[in-house]
Amino acid sequence: MPDWKLEVHRTGYGQQPFRVHAGSCPDGQGKALDRTEARRLLAQGVEACPFCRPDVALGVLE
């Protein structure tokens, strides 16, 4: 199980980052991320899962 994962949405223009999840979150599936990549995506405005709250665990809050 990855520590973090990225859920993407498929659009007419390819895949777009949608939401970052903790690896144990049952709510999302997606690409495995390392801590640095997960923090970078959250800092760039990718949504944090409202259930597992990776933004809190990673110290990246709005």
URJOTA-V654667 format. One record per residue. SS is DSSP state (h for helix, s for strand, l for the rest). Layout:
BEGIN
<<SS> <SS>>
END
This chain:
BEGIN
<<l> <l> <l> <s> <s> <s> <s> <s> <s> <s> <s> <l> <l> <s> <s> <s> <s> <s> <s> <s> <s> <s> <l> <l> <l> <l> <l> <l> <l> <l> <s> <s> <s> <l> <h> <h> <h> <h> <h> <h> <h> <h> <h> <l> <l> <l> <s> <s> <l> <l> <l> <l> <l> <h> <h> <h> <h> <h> <l> <l> <l> <l>>
END
